[in-house]
Amino acid sequence: MENTNNSREATLPDPSSPPPRSTSSSGLPSSKSKCAICLDEIRKEDGKAIFTAECSHSFHFDCITSNVKHGNRICPLCRTEWKQVPLFVDNRVPAPTFPVQTGFEDDEPLVVQNGQPSGVAAAHRQALEIKLLPQVTAVEKSVARGDFAVLVHLRAAEGVSDDNDRPETRAPLDLIAVLDVSGSMEGTKLHLLKNAVAFVIDNLGERDRLSVIAFSSGARRLFPLRLMSERGKRQAIQAVNTLVAGGGTNIAEGLKIGARVIADRRWKNPVSGMMLLSDGQDNFTLSRSYSHSHSQVRLRADYESLLPSSRIPIHTFGFGVDHDAELMHTISQVSSGTFSFIETETVIRDAFAQCIGGLLSVVVLDQVVEIECLHEEGLKISSIKAGSYRSRVSSDGRTAKIDVGDMYAEEERDFLVILEIPKCENESMPLVKIRCVYKDAVSREIVRMESEELSIQRPREMTGEEVVSVEVDRQLNRFLVSEAMSEARVLADGGDLEGAVGVLRNRERELAETQSARARDGLCLSLSSELGALQERMSSRRMYERSGRAYAFSSMSSHSAQRATARWPVCGSAAPQAYQTSSMARMVSRSQELGIKSPKSSPARRDRS
């Protein structure tokens, strides 16, 4: 896989690995050794002061004093807790410093040439394909139907590269990482988190910018939005490496700082995104409960007001078994992001890899789909099945809109338009046409495109059996399974696990009888696999509390947004990974090729009762 060596260098060292054995006669690491903090080679001939710790590992003196200054007394390589630490900071070679947080208008400028950011390539082809499909191709003249489904199918173009050697082939990214460093993250969790962030940093390009916010009882920005040049990457990794765990969990404060970084930036890359990870409950933001109709209703702070006003997607990650899955799912849903459930600690890097694999391949931005009825008398739009995407039907039912937003390369979006079809004496009936307006993420041009008109035949009598479109059937199954998961989750939260499992089991049985499932459709296989997995996770109250609720929310997030989310297993399941694009799959493979041998890493202490 390309760039594997570079990724390995930027990834934090494996704490279970033995200390480096290649040393010179003086006992210092040889010229091939590297400082684990700045990743530069350690050479005596460079004239830089070198610190050798009691565990025998060596670092640049200025790097390790910067690390210790932030309270870190643990060796980044072997995790030994030091009794003696360097107290003197060599001011001749200052460590990277960042401005005091008085404002957030200090983002690093984009590289501009001829009045526009450099590297922007002209669009060589259309970034979007449109297709309309009716539920059936013919309806008898004398029949009126109130639930006729039309599939709107959108597919983003292929060919956008996440290869940083060719930055002009993709749109650059502004990424905000908001990370939980509360006390529960201490030890292996924090090490794996640093490793995952280092992987993200290594795979960003020189036109991408990154800012990292850490939160526990409070929140602070480690560094402003900074271009990920080689120098920027080194400083970013060094800053992340200073993180230590401690304190409570103040998710709201982390969101506030992240929103300010986005709102106050002076320059904007065409693609923006936020990644929010937490392993616990927000114990600083006030919430209260009250009883209503024999159930507990929890009121929490208005997190929506804390989100960036520019409405960038926030991709949330619930880490372990104690996080607030409902809150993380809500934040992602409101912001048009996704929620991933990281049940097993060692797959955190794979989950981050899948997310940035998508963010680094955006081809369509700010897309709006407009639907128009064509037949003049009696034809109306009764509803739109759009999942988590906002849709609006006009008061007369003749037009509708769907806010689709951004799409990654190769991503597909499928929406069902439910029509009321009147009787008709004509031989054929025109139904709908659609228009799409979006911004090409690479060329930054506004594109308008229109589909062909969709019509169905209206014979006097039907001959033969009515054949439902497999494509439409597949999407109907997706919506029905999502509804079943939502209903089961509500029942389980209310204490009725038996009823929740019954809902899922009935939906699984009905799914197996559908036309698309009998055709071994990949999405239907995935849906069936998830229904089975969720039933297992609702087999006991303990199992549901530890993993079932989070798994349900992550599955619902994925199918509602039609975008891949990480949930155990991230990959390796017998069923296909739903909605995963080539760019996502390549990035996950790149992560897995690195490998991590974390000491005593627990598969989320899974409950087997």
DRENTOR-500270 format. One record per residue (C-alpha): x, y, z; residue number from 1. Coordinates in nm, 4 decimals, decimal comma. Example, Ala and Ser with C-alpha at 12.3 -4.5 7.8 and 13.67 -1.06 7.14 Angstrom:
<pts>
c1;c2;c3;num
1,2300;-0,4500;0,7800;1;
1,3670;-0,1060;0,7140;2;
</pts>
This chain:
<pts>
c1;c2;c3;num
0,0000;0,0000;0,0000;1;
0,1308;0,3413;-0,0883;2;
0,2865;0,5702;0,1749;3;
0,3090;0,2802;0,4225;4;
0,6606;0,3690;0,5321;5;
0,5727;0,7304;0,5961;6;
0,2684;0,6258;0,7958;7;
0,4789;0,3960;1,0100;8;
0,7242;0,6717;1,0917;9;
0,4561;0,9138;1,2075;10;
0,2698;0,6553;1,4167;11;
0,3568;0,6519;1,7840;12;
0,5840;0,3649;1,8931;13;
0,4460;0,0355;2,0167;14;
0,4773;0,0270;2,3969;15;
0,5120;-0,3520;2,3986;16;
0,8115;-0,3452;2,1670;17;
1,1580;-0,3957;2,3229;18;
1,3902;-0,0957;2,3461;19;
1,6025;-0,0268;2,0394;20;
1,9130;-0,2467;2,0406;21;
2,1233;-0,0554;1,7915;22;
2,3570;0,1605;1,9984;23;
2,6969;0,3147;1,9624;24;
2,9885;0,2489;2,1953;25;
2,8855;0,5481;2,4027;26;
2,5514;0,3876;2,4827;27;
2,3488;0,6405;2,2839;28;
2,1196;0,5281;2,0037;29;
2,2914;0,5026;1,6693;30;
2,2383;0,7513;1,3868;31;
1,9484;0,5364;1,2656;32;
1,7499;0,6017;1,5875;33;
1,4866;0,8707;1,5978;34;
1,3448;1,0954;1,8655;35;
0,9978;0,9565;1,9404;36;
0,8597;1,3072;1,9861;37;
0,9761;1,5065;1,6820;38;
1,0606;1,1975;1,4705;39;
1,3936;1,3474;1,3532;40;
1,7057;1,1344;1,3678;41;
1,9228;1,1636;1,6787;42;
2,2788;1,2498;1,5725;43;
2,5571;1,3714;1,7966;44;
2,7071;1,5582;1,5038;45;
2,3962;1,7806;1,4794;46;
2,5014;1,9637;1,7947;47;
2,1617;1,9126;1,9592;48;
2,1515;1,8230;2,3294;49;
2,0408;1,4641;2,3923;50;
1,8609;1,3337;2,7015;51;
1,8918;0,9637;2,7922;52;
1,6240;0,8522;3,0399;53;
1,6659;0,5944;3,3178;54;
1,4910;0,3414;3,0907;55;
1,7814;0,3900;2,8413;56;
1,5722;0,5586;2,5695;57;
1,7093;0,8814;2,4223;58;
1,5395;1,1990;2,2967;59;
1,6310;1,5488;2,1875;60;
1,6651;1,7515;2,5065;61;
1,4375;2,0349;2,3918;62;
1,1674;1,7879;2,2809;63;
1,1533;1,5979;2,6092;64;
1,1610;1,9106;2,8268;65;
0,8606;2,0422;2,6336;66;
0,6909;1,7082;2,6965;67;
0,7712;1,7107;3,0698;68;
0,6651;2,0732;3,1031;69;
0,3082;1,9608;3,0247;70;
0,3157;1,7049;3,3071;71;
0,4137;1,3910;3,1162;72;
0,6566;1,1753;3,3198;73;
0,6076;0,8553;3,1154;74;
0,8464;0,7348;2,8437;75;
0,6728;0,7619;2,5049;76;
0,8443;0,4381;2,3944;77;
0,8235;0,1870;2,6800;78;
0,5721;0,3625;2,9113;79;
0,8109;0,3507;3,2078;80;
0,7283;0,6131;3,4708;81;
1,0388;0,8261;3,5246;82;
1,1609;0,9206;3,8710;83;
1,4099;1,1714;3,7291;84;
1,3089;1,4161;3,4591;85;
1,4939;1,7001;3,2837;86;
1,4163;2,0309;3,4532;87;
1,6310;2,2618;3,2411;88;
1,4936;2,3908;2,9103;89;
1,7632;2,4701;2,6564;90;
1,6482;2,8101;2,5307;91;
1,8976;2,8008;2,2442;92;
1,6716;2,5501;2,0630;93;
1,3182;2,6472;2,1668;94;
1,0380;2,3943;2,1377;95;
0,7427;2,4917;1,9189;96;
0,5086;2,7305;2,0971;97;
0,1616;2,8539;2,0065;98;
-0,0175;3,1825;2,0802;99;
-0,2113;3,2271;2,4037;100;
-0,5840;3,1590;2,3462;101;
-0,7268;3,5097;2,3334;102;
-0,9034;3,4496;2,0012;103;
-0,9128;3,2022;1,7188;104;
-0,8425;3,4250;1,4191;105;
-0,4884;3,2874;1,3977;106;
-0,5397;3,0101;1,1438;107;
-0,2471;2,9611;0,9088;108;
-0,3146;3,1233;0,5684;109;
-0,3827;2,9073;0,2667;110;
-0,1261;2,9187;-0,0117;111;
-0,2720;3,1532;-0,2738;112;
-0,1668;3,1929;-0,6361;113;
-0,3353;3,4168;-0,8942;114;
-0,6105;3,5073;-0,6518;115;
-0,7157;3,1534;-0,5631;116;
-0,5746;2,8735;-0,3463;117;
-0,3008;2,6820;-0,5233;118;
-0,3480;2,3347;-0,6604;119;
-0,7105;2,3777;-0,7710;120;
-0,7586;2,1769;-1,0864;121;
-1,0311;2,2324;-1,3410;122;
-1,3079;1,9742;-1,3455;123;
-1,2542;1,7344;-1,6349;124;
-1,5856;1,5562;-1,6013;125;
-1,9186;1,5700;-1,4279;126;
-1,8906;1,4794;-1,0595;127;
-2,2438;1,3399;-1,0269;128;
-2,4701;1,0887;-1,2007;129;
-2,8510;1,0864;-1,1676;130;
-3,0934;0,8005;-1,2254;131;
-3,4705;0,7708;-1,1702;132;
-3,6416;0,4328;-1,1294;133;
-4,0143;0,3571;-1,0757;134;
-4,1339;0,0888;-0,8360;135;
-4,3051;-0,0795;-1,1331;136;
-4,3008;0,0186;-1,4989;137;
-4,6755;0,0016;-1,5582;138;
-5,0028;0,0662;-1,3721;139;
-5,3509;-0,0064;-1,5157;140;
-5,5481;0,2939;-1,6380;141;
-5,8330;0,2350;-1,3929;142;
-5,6085;0,2079;-1,0862;143;
-5,5192;0,4979;-0,8541;144;
-5,2346;0,4461;-0,6079;145;
-5,1386;0,6481;-0,3037;146;
-4,8048;0,4806;-0,2245;147;
-4,6178;0,4600;-0,5547;148;
-4,2413;0,4783;-0,4941;149;
-3,9910;0,6435;-0,7267;150;
-3,6219;0,5970;-0,6536;151;
-3,3895;0,8963;-0,6906;152;
-3,0397;0,7513;-0,7256;153;
-2,7291;0,9728;-0,7095;154;
-2,3743;0,8522;-0,7556;155;
-2,0598;1,0586;-0,7111;156;
-1,7831;1,0142;-0,9660;157;
-1,4792;0,7940;-0,9149;158;
-1,1206;0,8915;-0,9671;159;
-1,0542;1,1386;-0,6868;160;
-0,7248;1,0411;-0,5260;161;
-0,6254;1,0575;-0,1592;162;
-0,2628;1,0407;-0,2705;163;
-0,0794;1,3401;-0,1247;164;
0,1744;1,3217;-0,4068;165;
-0,0995;1,4567;-0,6362;166;
-0,2758;1,7167;-0,4204;167;
-0,4471;1,8839;-0,7142;168;
-0,6718;1,5803;-0,7655;169;
-0,8767;1,6365;-0,4511;170;
-1,0220;1,9179;-0,2428;171;
-0,8175;2,0233;0,0633;172;
-0,9616;1,9813;0,4122;173;
-0,9935;2,1869;0,7323;174;
-1,0151;1,9255;1,0099;175;
-1,0874;1,9892;1,3778;176;
-1,0157;1,6998;1,6156;177;
-1,1861;1,7257;1,9567;178;
-1,0425;1,4623;2,1898;179;
-1,1419;1,3355;2,5345;180;
-0,8407;1,3199;2,7703;181;
-1,0354;1,2704;3,0944;182;
-0,9022;1,0423;3,3657;183;
-1,0705;0,7340;3,2203;184;
-0,8518;0,7684;2,9086;185;
-0,5322;0,7038;3,1061;186;
-0,2988;0,4260;2,9941;187;
-0,3642;0,2143;2,6866;188;
-0,6615;0,4208;2,5700;189;
-0,4603;0,7423;2,5551;190;
-0,1697;0,5696;2,3835;191;
-0,3990;0,4274;2,1161;192;
-0,5701;0,7639;2,0725;193;
-0,2345;0,9375;2,0181;194;
-0,1424;0,6655;1,7720;195;
-0,4681;0,7161;1,5797;196;
-0,4244;1,0938;1,5662;197;
-0,0665;1,0494;1,4465;198;
-0,2015;0,8325;1,1634;199;
-0,4481;1,1064;1,0694;200;
-0,1707;1,3668;1,0721;201;
0,0550;1,1537;0,8555;202;
-0,2165;1,1045;0,5923;203;
-0,3105;1,4714;0,5588;204;
-0,1611;1,6654;0,2689;205;
0,0323;1,9893;0,2692;206;
-0,2821;2,1844;0,1661;207;
-0,4908;2,0342;0,4477;208;
-0,5117;2,2092;0,7827;209;
-0,5599;2,0587;1,1289;210;
-0,6383;2,1908;1,4747;211;
-0,6636;1,9721;1,7853;212;
-0,8737;2,0477;2,0956;213;
-0,8349;1,8386;2,4111;214;
-1,1007;1,8351;2,6811;215;
-1,1405;1,6901;3,0269;216;
-1,2836;1,9100;3,3053;217;
-1,2166;2,2033;3,0702;218;
-1,0977;2,2336;2,7117;219;
-0,7971;2,3866;2,5384;220;
-0,6782;2,4167;2,1841;221;
-0,3370;2,2567;2,1366;222;
-0,2589;2,4558;1,8227;223;
-0,4450;2,6680;1,5649;224;
-0,5543;2,5509;1,2219;225;
-0,2153;2,4724;1,0743;226;
-0,1093;2,3539;0,7299;227;
0,0128;1,9959;0,7413;228;
0,3481;2,0586;0,5795;229;
0,6345;1,8428;0,7050;230;
0,7088;2,1071;0,9687;231;
0,3407;2,1367;1,0602;232;
0,3103;1,7609;1,0976;233;
0,6133;1,7402;1,3254;234;
0,4801;2,0142;1,5498;235;
0,1298;1,8660;1,5517;236;
0,2571;1,5224;1,6554;237;
0,4773;1,6788;1,9215;238;
0,1785;1,8699;2,0619;239;
-0,0444;1,5599;2,0649;240;
0,2331;1,3638;2,2335;241;
0,2213;1,6005;2,5336;242;
-0,1359;1,5022;2,6204;243;
-0,1910;1,3452;2,9617;244;
-0,5166;1,2049;3,0996;245;
-0,6941;1,3440;3,4045;246;
-1,0088;1,5169;3,5249;247;
-1,3733;1,4878;3,4278;248;
-1,5578;1,4893;3,0955;249;
-1,6787;1,8238;2,9605;250;
-1,7943;1,7468;2,6070;251;
-1,9826;2,0751;2,5774;252;
-1,6693;2,2802;2,6406;253;
-1,4773;2,0828;2,3780;254;
-1,7557;2,1495;2,1274;255;
-1,7557;2,5207;2,2112;256;
-1,3830;2,5555;2,1416;257;
-1,4120;2,3500;1,8219;258;
-1,7007;2,5664;1,7010;259;
-1,5002;2,8837;1,7685;260;
-1,2025;2,7533;1,5706;261;
-1,4355;2,6925;1,2756;262;
-1,6277;3,0203;1,3096;263;
-1,3276;3,2495;1,3630;264;
-1,0988;3,1214;1,0877;265;
-0,9984;3,3844;0,8335;266;
-0,9503;3,1402;0,5446;267;
-1,1563;2,8351;0,4532;268;
-1,0631;2,5212;0,2673;269;
-1,3508;2,3890;0,0518;270;
-1,4035;2,0842;0,2770;271;
-1,4486;2,1122;0,6539;272;
-1,5114;1,8477;0,9159;273;
-1,4886;1,7780;1,2873;274;
-1,4034;1,4512;1,4639;275;
-1,5269;1,4241;1,8246;276;
-1,4193;1,1323;2,0455;277;
-1,5286;1,0583;2,4013;278;
-1,5276;0,7538;2,6267;279;
-1,7585;0,8864;2,8987;280;
-2,0641;1,0813;3,0067;281;
-2,0585;1,4612;3,0122;282;
-2,0477;1,5226;3,3885;283;
-2,0074;1,9009;3,3662;284;
-2,3037;2,0016;3,1495;285;
-2,6221;2,0185;3,3530;286;
-2,9019;1,7758;3,2799;287;
-3,2007;1,6593;3,4823;288;
-3,4626;1,3862;3,4713;289;
-3,8314;1,3750;3,5496;290;
-4,0959;1,1025;3,5434;291;
-4,3621;1,1070;3,2753;292;
-4,6061;0,8214;3,2050;293;
-4,3988;0,5804;3,4170;294;
-4,0779;0,6445;3,2224;295;
-3,7708;0,8559;3,2832;296;
-3,7260;1,1473;3,0451;297;
-3,3791;1,3009;3,0468;298;
-3,3401;1,6661;2,9644;299;
-2,9936;1,7846;2,8682;300;
-2,8372;2,1112;2,7683;301;
-2,9034;2,2383;2,4185;302;
-2,5947;2,0936;2,2509;303;
-2,7239;2,2074;1,9133;304;
-2,6541;2,5671;2,0132;305;
-2,2891;2,4735;2,0708;306;
-2,2352;2,3448;1,7173;307;
-2,0625;2,5548;1,4495;308;
-2,3012;2,8016;1,2852;309;
-2,1593;2,7073;0,9441;310;
-2,3083;2,3573;0,9927;311;
-2,0059;2,1422;0,9217;312;
-2,0432;1,7666;0,9715;313;
-1,9325;1,6394;1,3116;314;
-1,8303;1,2745;1,3024;315;
-1,8548;1,1397;1,6571;316;
-1,6816;0,8357;1,8040;317;
-1,8055;0,6607;2,1175;318;
-1,5044;0,4880;2,2714;319;
-1,5580;0,1837;2,4967;320;
-1,8650;0,0758;2,6912;321;
-1,9254;0,3791;2,9143;322;
-1,9760;0,6640;2,6651;323;
-2,3041;0,8501;2,6071;324;
-2,4148;0,6911;2,2794;325;
-2,7402;0,8870;2,2632;326;
-2,5629;1,2219;2,2973;327;
-2,2906;1,1356;2,0459;328;
-2,5514;1,0139;1,7968;329;
-2,7588;1,3304;1,8448;330;
-2,4600;1,5586;1,7853;331;
-2,3708;1,3750;1,4652;332;
-2,7288;1,3647;1,3381;333;
-2,7961;1,7347;1,3948;334;
-2,4711;1,8298;1,2177;335;
-2,5119;1,5836;0,9244;336;
-2,2220;1,3726;1,0490;337;
-2,2005;1,0074;1,1525;338;
-2,1687;0,8189;1,4822;339;
-1,9188;0,5336;1,5143;340;
-1,9068;0,2851;1,8013;341;
-1,5492;0,1895;1,8921;342;
-1,6166;-0,1042;2,1213;343;
-1,2710;-0,2579;2,0914;344;
-0,9863;-0,0269;2,1893;345;
-0,7385;-0,1501;1,9307;346;
-0,9539;-0,0505;1,6314;347;
-0,9642;0,3214;1,7096;348;
-0,7084;0,3945;1,4373;349;
-0,9096;0,1954;1,1825;350;
-1,2207;0,3959;1,2742;351;
-1,0359;0,7255;1,2290;352;
-0,8851;0,5945;0,9044;353;
-1,2265;0,5158;0,7567;354;
-1,3521;0,8625;0,8467;355;
-1,0613;1,0567;0,6936;356;
-1,0625;0,8245;0,3929;357;
-1,3992;0,9802;0,3160;358;
-1,3146;1,3385;0,4115;359;
-1,0104;1,3324;0,1836;360;
-1,2203;1,2286;-0,1169;361;
-1,5087;1,4809;-0,1208;362;
-1,6187;1,5645;-0,4765;363;
-1,9631;1,7226;-0,4231;364;
-2,0528;2,0043;-0,1829;365;
-2,3776;2,1760;-0,0784;366;
-2,5958;1,9615;-0,3036;367;
-2,9699;2,0294;-0,3240;368;
-3,2103;1,8023;-0,5146;369;
-3,5326;1,9543;-0,6526;370;
-3,8213;1,7251;-0,7528;371;
-4,1062;1,8343;-0,9803;372;
-4,4295;1,6530;-1,0705;373;
-4,5067;1,6476;-1,4445;374;
-4,8561;1,5049;-1,4974;375;
-5,0951;1,7952;-1,4536;376;
-5,4002;1,6438;-1,2838;377;
-5,4043;1,4543;-0,9540;378;
-5,0353;1,3635;-0,9342;379;
-4,8854;1,4660;-0,5971;380;
-4,5873;1,3977;-0,3756;381;
-4,7191;1,2579;-0,0477;382;
-4,3852;1,2113;0,1310;383;
-4,0094;1,1771;0,0929;384;
-3,8064;0,8986;0,2535;385;
-3,4694;1,0712;0,2951;386;
-3,3332;0,9334;0,6228;387;
-3,1326;1,1986;0,8093;388;
-3,1349;1,4382;0,5123;389;
-3,3684;1,7346;0,5422;390;
-3,6558;1,7290;0,2930;391;
-3,9483;1,9586;0,2249;392;
-4,2688;1,9002;0,0249;393;
-4,4567;2,2056;-0,1039;394;
-4,8083;2,2748;0,0246;395;
-4,9659;2,1687;-0,3073;396;
-4,7564;1,8498;-0,3232;397;
-4,6214;1,9337;-0,6682;398;
-4,2569;1,9964;-0,5769;399;
-4,0074;1,8923;-0,3092;400;
-3,6465;1,9523;-0,2096;401;
-3,3796;1,7409;-0,0397;402;
-3,0654;1,8903;0,1177;403;
-2,8023;1,6289;0,0357;404;
-2,4879;1,8224;0,1290;405;
-2,1509;1,6647;0,0528;406;
-2,0646;1,3345;-0,1133;407;
-1,7414;1,1379;-0,1164;408;
-1,6039;0,9873;-0,4371;409;
-1,8048;0,6757;-0,5332;410;
-2,0684;0,7422;-0,2682;411;
-2,4312;0,6786;-0,3543;412;
-2,7473;0,8383;-0,2215;413;
-3,0894;0,6840;-0,2638;414;
-3,4143;0,8609;-0,1790;415;
-3,7696;0,7355;-0,2218;416;
-4,0336;0,9791;-0,3464;417;
-4,3802;0,8497;-0,2542;418;
-4,6403;0,9622;-0,5093;419;
-5,0183;0,9697;-0,5281;420;
-5,0983;0,8465;-0,8798;421;
-5,4468;0,9143;-1,0210;422;
-5,6395;0,7113;-1,2758;423;
-5,5376;0,7959;-1,6308;424;
-5,6739;0,7303;-1,9791;425;
-5,3463;0,8026;-2,1589;426;
-5,1156;0,5250;-2,2757;427;
-4,8325;0,6622;-2,0665;428;
-4,7986;0,9050;-1,7759;429;
-4,5044;1,1376;-1,7085;430;
-4,4263;1,1330;-1,3353;431;
-4,1322;1,3441;-1,2230;432;
-3,8016;1,4990;-1,3173;433;
-3,5306;1,6281;-1,0885;434;
-3,2699;1,9028;-1,0868;435;
-2,9466;1,8977;-0,8864;436;
-2,7444;2,2019;-0,7870;437;
-2,4065;2,1491;-0,6204;438;
-2,0548;2,2840;-0,5932;439;
-1,7720;2,0835;-0,7474;440;
-1,5312;2,0402;-0,4549;441;
-1,2201;2,0343;-0,6754;442;
-1,2936;2,3074;-0,9324;443;
-1,5204;2,5014;-0,6890;444;
-1,7660;2,5726;-0,9699;445;
-2,1441;2,5690;-0,9243;446;
-2,2949;2,2894;-1,1345;447;
-2,6597;2,2557;-1,2374;448;
-2,7881;1,9388;-1,3974;449;
-3,1287;1,7942;-1,4818;450;
-3,2512;1,4378;-1,5218;451;
-3,4622;1,3006;-1,8002;452;
-3,8357;1,2775;-1,7402;453;
-3,9581;0,9569;-1,5767;454;
-4,2757;0,8013;-1,7199;455;
-4,4712;0,4797;-1,6671;456;
-4,7076;0,2910;-1,8989;457;
-5,0833;0,2939;-1,8333;458;
-5,2272;-0,0135;-2,0125;459;
-5,5964;-0,0989;-1,9961;460;
-5,5120;-0,4419;-1,8515;461;
-5,1946;-0,5876;-1,7015;462;
-5,0667;-0,9127;-1,8450;463;
-4,8467;-1,1280;-1,6263;464;
-4,7235;-1,0749;-1,2690;465;
-4,6226;-0,7298;-1,1513;466;
-4,2418;-0,7144;-1,1112;467;
-4,1080;-0,4719;-0,8507;468;
-3,7725;-0,3084;-0,9204;469;
-3,4941;-0,4747;-0,7189;470;
-3,3308;-0,1341;-0,6677;471;
-3,6495;0,0132;-0,5186;472;
-3,7089;-0,2997;-0,3086;473;
-3,3563;-0,2748;-0,1652;474;
-3,4120;0,0813;-0,0474;475;
-3,7542;0,0008;0,0971;476;
-3,5804;-0,2709;0,2997;477;
-3,3215;-0,0223;0,4243;478;
-3,5886;0,2145;0,5540;479;
-3,7927;-0,0663;0,7109;480;
-3,4872;-0,2107;0,8902;481;
-3,3864;0,1344;1,0176;482;
-3,7390;0,1860;1,1526;483;
-3,7268;-0,1557;1,3222;484;
-3,3928;-0,0727;1,4865;485;
-3,5302;0,2582;1,6124;486;
-3,8461;0,0933;1,7490;487;
-3,6429;-0,1834;1,9154;488;
-3,4066;0,0696;2,0745;489;
-3,7005;0,2618;2,2258;490;
-3,8501;-0,0625;2,3637;491;
-3,5145;-0,1690;2,5080;492;
-3,4637;0,1697;2,6737;493;
-3,8075;0,1274;2,8276;494;
-3,7084;-0,2100;2,9740;495;
-3,8883;-0,4365;2,7239;496;
-3,5943;-0,6343;2,5841;497;
-3,8169;-0,9254;2,4849;498;
-4,0381;-0,6967;2,2791;499;
-3,7326;-0,5302;2,1221;500;
-3,5867;-0,8641;2,0133;501;
-3,9262;-0,9647;1,8765;502;
-3,9410;-0,6549;1,6549;503;
-3,5950;-0,7277;1,5168;504;
-3,6651;-1,0971;1,4645;505;
-3,9882;-1,0247;1,2749;506;
-3,8137;-0,7709;1,0512;507;
-3,5311;-1,0174;0,9821;508;
-3,7816;-1,2840;0,8788;509;
-3,9733;-1,0416;0,6534;510;
-3,6471;-0,9162;0,5005;511;
-3,5484;-1,2687;0,3989;512;
-3,8669;-1,3008;0,1900;513;
-3,8125;-0,9859;-0,0166;514;
-3,7066;-0,9915;-0,3784;515;
-3,3724;-0,8168;-0,3219;516;
-3,2779;-1,0439;-0,0302;517;
-3,3555;-1,3556;-0,2336;518;
-3,1275;-1,2141;-0,5032;519;
-2,8438;-1,2058;-0,2403;520;
-2,8163;-0,8286;-0,2622;521;
-2,5117;-0,7017;-0,0707;522;
-2,6956;-0,4333;0,1244;523;
-2,9643;-0,6797;0,2308;524;
-2,6986;-0,9231;0,3509;525;
-2,5504;-0,6457;0,5615;526;
-2,8920;-0,5492;0,6994;527;
-2,9657;-0,9099;0,7946;528;
-2,6267;-0,9449;0,9657;529;
-2,6846;-0,6306;1,1714;530;
-3,0338;-0,7389;1,2773;531;
-2,8827;-1,0623;1,4083;532;
-2,5982;-0,8842;1,5866;533;
-2,8361;-0,6403;1,7534;534;
-3,0586;-0,9246;1,8773;535;
-2,7544;-1,0783;2,0471;536;
-2,6733;-0,7452;2,2106;537;
-3,0256;-0,7228;2,3487;538;
-3,0114;-1,0684;2,5079;539;
-2,9577;-0,9194;2,8549;540;
-2,9914;-0,5792;3,0204;541;
-2,6185;-0,5718;3,0946;542;
-2,5284;-0,6563;2,7354;543;
-2,7635;-0,3886;2,6024;544;
-2,6292;-0,1186;2,8329;545;
-2,2665;-0,2003;2,7495;546;
-2,2909;-0,2358;2,3734;547;
-2,6423;-0,2838;2,2353;548;
-2,7576;0,0769;2,2580;549;
-2,4370;0,2141;2,0998;550;
-2,4458;-0,0506;1,8258;551;
-2,8073;0,0393;1,7447;552;
-2,7311;0,4114;1,7259;553;
-2,4271;0,3526;1,5039;554;
-2,6243;0,1271;1,2686;555;
-2,9093;0,3769;1,2520;556;
-2,6601;0,6561;1,1807;557;
-2,5020;0,4595;0,8964;558;
-2,8256;0,3626;0,7220;559;
-2,9897;0,6999;0,7757;560;
-2,6922;0,8909;0,6283;561;
-2,6009;0,6132;0,3786;562;
-2,2413;0,6455;0,4899;563;
-2,0050;0,3917;0,6448;564;
-1,9597;0,4070;1,0216;565;
-1,7313;0,2002;1,2395;566;
-1,8973;-0,0502;1,4718;567;
-1,7667;-0,3818;1,5933;568;
-1,6350;-0,5438;1,3915;569;
-1,5026;-0,2462;1,1920;570;
-1,4214;-0,4893;0,9168;571;
-1,3768;-0,8609;0,8801;572;
-1,7476;-0,9351;0,9007;573;
-1,8903;-1,1996;0,6715;574;
-2,1310;-0,9390;0,5379;575;
-2,0076;-0,6562;0,3147;576;
-1,9224;-0,3254;0,4847;577;
-2,2217;-0,1135;0,3914;578;
-2,1494;0,2151;0,2122;579;
-1,7701;0,1902;0,2386;580;
-1,6002;0,3572;-0,0598;581;
-1,2683;0,2600;-0,2181;582;
-1,0971;0,5569;-0,0544;583;
-1,2256;0,4518;0,2870;584;
-1,1226;0,0898;0,2315;585;
-0,7710;0,1905;0,1198;586;
-0,7222;0,4060;0,4272;587;
-0,8427;0,1298;0,6616;588;
-0,6074;-0,1172;0,4904;589;
-0,3235;0,1308;0,5322;590;
-0,4007;0,1489;0,9043;591;
-0,4227;-0,2270;0,9448;592;
-0,0935;-0,2843;0,7652;593;
0,0825;-0,0851;1,0370;594;
-0,0451;-0,3072;1,3147;595;
-0,0519;-0,2356;1,6861;596;
0,0509;-0,4752;1,9614;597;
-0,0893;-0,2935;2,2590;598;
-0,0137;-0,4485;2,5980;599;
-0,3125;-0,6345;2,7360;600;
-0,5520;-0,4496;2,5061;601;
-0,8991;-0,5617;2,5997;602;
-1,1648;-0,6253;2,3345;603;
-1,3776;-0,3716;2,5219;604;
-1,4187;-0,6120;2,8153;605;
-1,7092;-0,7592;2,6214;606;
-1,9921;-0,8965;2,8290;607;
-2,0582;-1,2587;2,7402;608;
-2,3497;-1,3140;2,9737;609;
</pts>
